[in-house]
Amino acid sequence: MALSLFRFIAAVSRIQVVSNSLGTFAMLLVLLLGGFIVAKDDIVSWMKWGYYISPLMYGQNSIAVNEFLDERWNDSQGIIENRLQLLRDVSGAFRPGVLTALVGKKDEHKRLPPGPKRLPIIGNLHQLSQPIHQTFRSLSNKHGPLMFLQLGSFPTLVVSSADMAREVLKTHDLTFASRPTLYATNKISYNGTSISLAPYGKYWREVRKIALMELLSPKRVESFESVRKEEVAYIINIVADSSAKSATINLTELMFMVVNNIVLRAIFSKKMNYGEEKGKSSISKFSEVIDDFEELMSVGNIADSFPWMRWYNKFNGVEERLEKGFRALDSFYDMVIREHRHQRSEHEDLVDVLLRIQNDPNQEIKLTDDNIKGVLTDMFLAGSDTSSTTLVWIMAELMKNPSAMRKAQEEVRAVVKEKDGAKAEDLDMEESSGIAVHKKTPLYVLASTPSVAI
């Protein structure tokens, strides 16, 4: 019966986090209403159905019948009553704390934006489906541009208009300057020390200044121009050789490889080769670990909705998988930092820059090795996956629209033929259109600690 209940929940749930949340809620009901924690006579009438669907009730009653109604107790009814009363007393001892935790305290003075009706404990999680941003859009069309959702334990505002976004990102920018701490992202960012996930404060301001003035300055970006040219020429040769042999080309793999190699060479002075099997070299192992982390971050986790359910990740394999990936990632960073400390690169890469800043006594903050690792992860994720995904979507849209493909080809040939940099503005328009249609991150997630009126 219990197996059928949880299989039914898995079947009707649209995404994993909803399935985990509903399963947890069902398990809580089974435990609370099984007749042990809350006795049958004390369950409110509209919740009595929970008693009869609880597998725990049938197991408990079977044990009770076997123990208390055996023939040897026929002459000992007083003992039976005493034991049953003891059972009621034990169950009643748990009841006040559990029900208080479930119901909580109601803040009558809290004014919240409109939103869909929510269920106890899980809130609005049951209304989410993939893709999430389209679900939010559908709900916002019904409830307005500023909408309130209860996602598990977290009250959430969904902002879906330019005016409301201006209020959040400009008028109240300091209030919403931080990002929420999620289960997987907190691990890969080294406890929130990366630029994108660090809480607003002195550390974030200093690391952001280092990124703008040292890592991403126009001079630094220009210094890697030869790297970009070499990698683009490399994949053009691969395409030319494959075309000459009439061989098929995995364009997605090529796009990811060229962008990843540009970023890898800029950060670590390392690169991957086309067709290289994952796990065969240190850099391919690094790429494999990053892919695994991105998958863990994209599927959602029950601890992101219910922090008190973190223990569940010990049983579903997520914590073990996360720890294994983190150990591999940390070992790779230790190796890279050790190599750069013993031998500087011919062309100063981003690891060299961060190590130089770490040894600078005039810096406002002292960067630790973990801080450097968090920033390096940010640089790779922000520079590689977003760019390559955008390029793949642009190529896919061009192949679906032959007329747009011909126009883009003519523009490229005109730029190459005339050597006119001004023509490249047309190509920027193609890229902007691709980003507008297929955003890598359609949701901008922020966290707010103090109360604010919008």
N, C-alpha and C positions, 0 to 999 in steps of 0.2 A: 504493500500500500504506500509506504513512504517513498519507495523507488518510483512508483507511478506518479506520485505528486510532483516530485522534482523533475521527472522527465516531461511532464505536462508544462511546467514552468519554463523549462529550456525550449520547448517547442513553440510556445506563444511569444517568447521574448524576441525582440528584433536585434538587439546588440548584447554583447557579453556583459557589460556593466549593469544593464537592466536585469539580465538573468541572475547575476550574482546578488543584486540588491533584493529582487523578489524572493530568491531562494533563502536569503538571510531572514527576510521578513516572515516567510512561511515557517522557517525553523523556529523563530521566536514565538510565533503563534502556537506551534506544536508543543513547545516546552511550557508556555504559560497556561494554555488551556487544556492540557492533558489531564488535569485533575489532581496533580501533585503540588505544584507551586500555588495555584489557585484552586480551591476545592470546587466541585461541581455546583453546590448550592450557592456559592458566592459569586459565580459568573453571572454578569448581567444578562438579561433575557435575550437581547439582540445579538449577543456573542455566543449563545449556547451552541450554535452550529460548529464553532471551533472545537468544542469538546468532542463532538461526534466524528469529526474528520481527523482527529489527532491520532496517529499510530501509537503514540506514547500511552494514550488512554487504554487502548486494547491490551497492550503489553502489561501495563500496570494492573489492570483489572484481572488479567489472567493469573498474574503472580498472587494478587490478593485472594482470589477464589481458591487457588491451590493452597495457600498458607492458612487462610482464616476459616474456610468453609469445609475443611476436611472432617471426616467422621470423628476423629479423635477430639474435636473441639465441641462435640454435641453437648457435653456436660459442663462446658466452661464458657458460657455465653458472656459472663462478666469480663473474662480475659479478652474476648473478641472486641467488646465495646471499648475497653481500655486501649487496645492497640489501634482501633480505628480513630479514637479521639486523639491519640498521640500523633497519628498520621495527619489529622486535620491541623493540629497545633503546629507541627513542623512546617506544613505547607503555608499556614497563615503567617509564619515568621518571615517568609520571603516576600510576601505580597506588598507591603507598603512601599519598600524601596524600589521594587521593580515597576510598580504602577506609576510612582512619582517620576521615575526616569523616563517612562514612555510618554506620559502626558506633559510634564514640564510645567513651566509657569507661563501664563499668558500675559503679554504686555499690552494692556488695553490702550496705551497712549501711542503705540507705534502706528505710523501712517505709511502704508506700503502702496506702490503703484499697482494698477490692475494686473491680473494674471489668471490663468486657468485654475480650476479647483484642484486641490492636491490631496493625496492620500496620507494617512498617518505614517510616520517614519520615513517612507521612501519619497514623499513629496510628489514632484512631477516627473520623476525618473521614468515612469511607465509610459510617458507620452513622447519620449525621445526615440528617434530612429535615424538611420544613416541615409544620406549625409546630414550631420547635425545642423549645419548652418541653414539648410533648407527647411528643416523642422522649425527652427527658430523663426524663420521668415513667415512660415504659415501661421504660427501662433501669434506673431506680432501683427499680422494683417487683421487678426480678430481682436486682439487686446490692446493694440497701440504701440507706438515707437519706443516707449519706456515700459517694460514689462517685468513683472516679478515672478520668478520661479524658485521653488524650493527643491534643490538637487541634493537629495539625501540630507546630510547634516548642514549643508551650506545654503544660506539665502543668496540668491543670484539675481542681478539686474541684467536684462537683455536690452541693449541699446541698438536701434535699427534705423535711425534717421540722422541726417547731417546735423540738424539743430541739436538733437540730444547728444550726439557724439561730440559736438563742439563744447557743450556744457561739461562733459566728462573729461575730455582731453585738453581743454584750454582753460575753462573757468575753474575747474576743480582738479587741475593736473597733479598737484602735489598730493592730494588725497588719494588719487588712483595711480600713483607713480610706481607702485610695486606689483609683482606678479604672485599669483598663488603658489604655494609649495605643494607639488604633486609627488606621488610616490616614486615614479621612475626618474622624473626630471631632477628631483633633488639629489639623487645618487649620481647621475651622469654630470651634474653641474658642480660636484664636490661641495655638497651642502649649501647650494645657492651662492657660490662665489664667482660664477660666470657673469658676464656683463648683462645678459638678457634676463637673468633670474635673480640677481642680487637685490635685496631690499633697498629702497631709497635711503641714502645716507652718505656719510663721508666716503666709505669704501667704494660705493657705486660711482660717486662723482669722480673720484681719482682714477678708477679703472677706465671709466668712459673717456676721461681726458687723455689717458695713455693711448687708448684705441684711436681716438681722433687725431692726435698729434704725432703718434709714432707708428702705429700699425696700419692705419688706413689713410694717412695723409696723401695728398696728390703726388708728392715727391716719391713716397714709398711705392704707391701703385704704379707710377711711371717706371720705377726701377725694375719692375718685373715684366716689362713689355717684351723683352727677348724671350722670356719663358712662355708667354702667351703665343707668340709667333711660332715658336718651335713646336708646341703641342698642337696647334691648329694645322701646321704643315704636316705633322705626323699622321693625323687622321685623314687629311686629304690624300696622302700617299696610300693609306690603307684602302680608301674608297676607290682610288684610281686602279690599284692592283686588283681589287675584287671585281671591278667592272671589266677589266681586261680579261679576266678569267671567267666572266659570267657567273660569278659566285654571289650568293645572297649576303646581305649586310644587315647586321642587327644595329639599326640606327640608334635605338634607345641605349644600348650598351656603349656605343661610340660616344654619344652625347655625355653620358655619365662619366665615361673614362676621361675625356678631354677636360671637362670642368674639374673633376676630382684631381687630375694630375697638376693642373695649374695651381689649385689651392694647396695641394700636398707639397709641391716644390716651393711655393711661397712660404709655407709654414715650416716644413721639416727638411726641405731639400731632398725629398724622396719622391718616387713616382711608381706607378704600376704599368705593366705592359699589356697590350691588347691580347686577349685570349688567355691571360694568366689565370690559373685555377686558384680559387680562394683558399686561403690557409697555407699556401706554399711559401710565402715570404712574410716578413714582419709587417710590411705595409698592407699586404692583402689581408692579413689577419686583422689589422686595425680596421680596414674597411668593412670586413665581415662583422666585427663587434659593433661598429657604429650602426650598421644595417639592423642588427638584432635589437639594439637600444631603440632605434626609431620605431620598430614594430611594437615594442613594449609600450612606448609612449603614445602610440596612435590608437591602440585598442581600448584604452581606458582601464581603470583598476578600481576594485571595490573600495580600497583605502582612500581613493580620491573623493568618494562620496560619503564614506563612513570611516573616519580615521580610527575609530575604536575597533574596526574590523581588520586592522593590519595583520593580525595573527592568522587570518585566513590564507594569506599568501605563503605561509609556511607549508600548507597542505596542497595547494593547487600548482605548486612548482614555480610560481613567479619569482619568489624571493631567491630560490636557488639559482634560477636562470639569470636574475639580475646580479647576484653576487659573483657568479662565474664570469659574466661579461665585464663587470667592473674590475675584477682582478686582472683580466687580460688587458683591458684598457690602461689600467694603472701601471702594469709592467711595461707596456709599450712606451708610455710617457717617461717612465724612469730611465729606460734605455736611451731614448732620444735626448733627454736632458743630460744624462751622463756623457753621451757622445759629444754634445755641443760644448760641455764644460771642458772636455779634454782637447777638443780640436774644433776651432771656429770654421765655419763654412767660408768658401771663397767669396760667395755673395751673401751678405748678411740677411738671414731669413728671420721670420717672426720669433722663433725660439731664441735666436741670438739677441734680438731686441729686448725681449722680456728678461732674459738673464742679465743683460747689461743694466736694465732698470732695477732689477733686484739687487744688484751690487752698488747702486748709486746711493750714497748716504744722504743726498739732498732731497730725496723723494719724500712726499708727505706720508705715504704708507709704505710699510715693508712687505713686499710680495713674498709669500711662502711658495713652496713648490706646488702645493695643492691649488693655490690661487692661479698660478701659471697654467696648470693643467685644466682648470675650469675655463680660463680665457681661450686656450687652444681649442678646446672642444667647441666653444661658441664660434670661433673663427671658421672651423671646418664645416660645422652644420649650417651656419648662415651663408657661407660662400659657395658650398658645393651643391647640396641637394635642391635648394630653391632655384638656383640658376639652371641646373641640368633639367629639372622637371619643367620649368618654363620653356626651355628650348625644345624639349620633346613635344609638348603640347602645341607649340607654334608650328613645328614640322607636321604634326598630325592634322592641324587645321588647314595648312597649305595644301597637303595632299588631298584633302576632302574638297578643296576649292581650286580647281585647275587654273581659273582665270586669275585668282589672287597669286597663285604660284608663278605664273608667267610674268605678272607685274613685278613681283619681288625679284625674280631672276633678272629682268631687264634693269632694275634699279641697281642690283649688285654689279652687273656687268658694266653699267655706266660709271659706277664709282671706281671700279678697277681700271677701266679704260681711261677715264679722264683724270684719275688721281685727285679727285675733287672731294675734300673732306666734308664740304657742306652738304653733299648729296646723302651722306650717312644719316641725316636727320630723318629721311624717309624710312630707313631701316629701324630707327628708334621708334617710329610710329607703329611698325609691325610688332615690335617687342611689347610696346605698351598695350596694344590690342590683345595680344596673347595673355598678358598678365591680368588684364581686366576680365577676360572670359574664364580663364582657368587659374585661379589664385591657389598658390601652394598652401597658404594659411588663411582661409577665409574668415577665421575668428580671431579677434584681438582680445586676449584674456587678461584682465587686470584684477587686482585685489585692493580692497578698501578696509582699513581698520576703524577709523572714527566714523561716527554718524554724520551724514551730510544731507542737505536738502537740495533737490534738483528741480 
